[in-house]
Amino acid sequence: MELFGSIKMMRWTRESRDFLKKHAGELKTREKAVGIFVSAGSASRPGDQQKAITEYIEQVLSDLSIEADICDAFRGVLDLSPASRAGFFDKRMLKLIAKEMAKDTDITIEEGSKNDLRDWEQIRMFAKQFAELVKG
């Protein structure tokens, strides 16, 4: 079973948390391989990928007594476009985060645009490793 979580403003979205809570019993049985990943802007900064895994995945899994066979943290999409559904406060926070991220990384952030920061090679590798576990 592959699980994903979306991080918004440094917290799991309610839908992702609710999914984990609802299926915690099934996930604990370990009848199937368990893979979990989050998509988080904080995973974009050098050296912060492991920190994102620890803070967002390992903590939640520990709280629910769930073990995963594989986990990862991917960079996400930073939507600074006028069409973004983020509220005024969230947009202001995202702009500040984007500025800091641009200083700390080689990532170019375009204000007023939807910025896809995902590393597709990292995502493909995770998918390949998870597929091997499922075949196993």
C-alpha positions, 0 to 999 in steps of 0.5 A, a space after each residue: 500500500 502506498 501512502 502519500 501526504 501533502 504538507 501545507 504550511 508545515 503541517 500534514 493536510 487533514 485529508 492525509 492525517 485522516 487517511 492514516 488514522 482510518 487505515 492505521 489498523 490495516 497498515 499495522 498488519 504488515 500484510 502488504 508493503 507500506 511506502 509513504 512519502 510527503 511532498 513538502 517545500 522544506 525538502 527543497 533546501 540542501 540537507 533538509 530532506 532527511 529532516 522532512 522525513 523525520 519531522 513529517 513521516 517518522 513522527 506521524 508513523 510513530 504516533 500511530 505505531 505504523 512501520 513503513 518499508 520505504 519513505 521519502 520526502 519530495 519537493 512540491 509545487 509552490 503556487 504563487 500564481 493569482 489562481 492559487 487557492 491559498 488565502 491572503 495570509 498563506 500567500 504572504 507566508 509562501 512568498 517569504 518561504 520562497 525568498 528564503 528557499 531561493 537564497 538557500 538553493 539553486 532553485 529559481 522561484 518565479 513570483 506570480 507563477 506556479 513553481 513545480 519544484 519536484 525532482 522527477 528522478 527522485 520520484 521515479 527511483 522511489 516508485 521503482 524501489 516501492 514496486 520491487 517491494 510489492 513484487 517481493 
